[in-house]
Amino acid sequence: MSSPFIGSEAVARGLLTRGQLRWNYTAIHPDVYVPKGSERTLDVRIRAATLWVPDAIVAGRAASALHGASWVAAETPVELIGCARRRQPGVIVREERIAADEVVSMCDLLVTTPERTALDLARHLPRSEALARLDALAAATGIEPDAALGLADRYPGDRGVRRARAIAPLTDAGAQSPRESWLRLLLIDAGFPRPVTQIPVSDGYRRAFIDLGWDEPKIGLEYEGGHHQSDRAQFVWDIGRQDLLEELGWLIIRVVKEHSRAYILQRVNDAFNRRRFPLARSA
């Protein structure tokens, strides 16, 4: 038995003896077992949680992963809509209203639709994480912000709906990482024009994409993760890419995780001033 299962049921059906259950399996939740030493993948943790909360609906980050969204780690809390008598580590259970058309069946699980998943992400998560999760969900499913906001009209007084109305319209499927989503939100909150993602540039022979920026002043930002330094092929490609962007007249601001918010905003503000672009605001 490799998938999570209810121990008492397995013993009652004669699939295991109590000794086998005790020696070969471990309880991940009360009466919910997995093989000892097995990997606790997100899928395993989702299935175990839904056995612990019968008839629960997988929601939030776990639902986004089931819909194909990236960047959902195995240890991410499993969010469920249902009813639980007590708390369990790694599981968040919310008793919330939900309509039948906001639920789909996936892999023998009840899961919130992409629209309801987006609404819950926007309602329950901090702004920066919510936007990153919304971006990833949009990239995976093609969902538009208006779809989530349409569901919000059904629950005008519910917790977090006002927050969802503010963050959902900023969703952009072009973000290539959570840190790019964070960077975009930082710029918007600072009063800069909303940046465009994945800007295509070409000299007729070579082609590249800028992570985010503004076409008219030709200001772009690139968020560089660790692979840009550790991957030699990536490093060589970046050199040629930088040359192309400079030849085409782009001002490129390269950002790494060690850069502070103030430093990033000052550099962007300086770039707008250099371009004498009228929409720039003081950072």
Secondary structure, 3 states (H helix, E strand, C coil): CCCCEEHHHHHHCCCCCHHHHHHHEEEEECCEEEECCCCCCHHHHHHHHHHHCCCCEEEHHHHHHHCCCCCCCCCCCEEEECCCCCCECCEEEECCCCCHHHEEEECCEEEECHHHHHHHHHHHCCHHHHHHHHHHHHHHHCCCHHHHHHHHCCCCCCCCHHHHHHHHHHCCCCCCCHHHHHHHHHHHHCCCCCCEEEEEEECCCCEEEEEEEECCCCEEEEECCCHHHHCHHHHHHHHHHHHHHHHCCCEEEEECCCCCHHHHHHHHHHHHHHHCCCCCCCC
